[in-house]
């Protein structure tokens, strides 16, 4: 059973997320809070597997609360919930100790997947956020090369992945969701999930974000 705490100052949003999680038999929402000041007390009382934390709250922000919780309980697994997809928010959250960053526009499947990945010790970024981080990577790379970004010839990892898996990996790098990838490749969302699982296993990484970062570093995908 995965025990979860939800911290968000909007009651209707908390209730909506709780309804989504109640459909998962292995999820159990053990507590809710509306302020960053409540986080440590609720964590020490319930010892949850995952904390869902709003980034913007009156008083203490989700980033501040994440930092304080990680300082006293470094084993905590936190997913930030936000309306901001700017890479500066994302990098700040991850540097503070969060393992996940989700946009509040996410669908039910995405939040369920994020919690499962983070509960298992991985990290999870909303696909739109991943796309923005890749764009920032490209911007910084261009700056390093005095404004003339040039990516070396792409070396698809056919020694490791199938042609279809390479296509899926490229679309993950583009920030596409499983549904969008399925539509692009004319395959079912279930088939996409199977391909993603196979990619993670073959690349020996824990989650989609690590797969994208590894692929970029190795020149296996286009940064576009």
Buried (B, 14 or more C-beta within 10 A) or exposed (E): EBBBBBBBBEEEBBEBBBEBBEEBEEBBBBBBBBBBBBBBEBBEEBEBBBBBBBBBBEEBBBBBBBBBBBEEBEEBBBBBBBEBBEBEBBEBBBEBBBBBBBBBEBEBBBBBBBBBBBBEEBBBBBBBBBBBBBBBBBEEBBEEEEEEBEEEEBEBBEEBBBEEBBBBBBBBBBBBBBBBBBEBBEBEBEBBBEBBEBBBEBBEBBBBBBBBBBBBEEBBBEBE
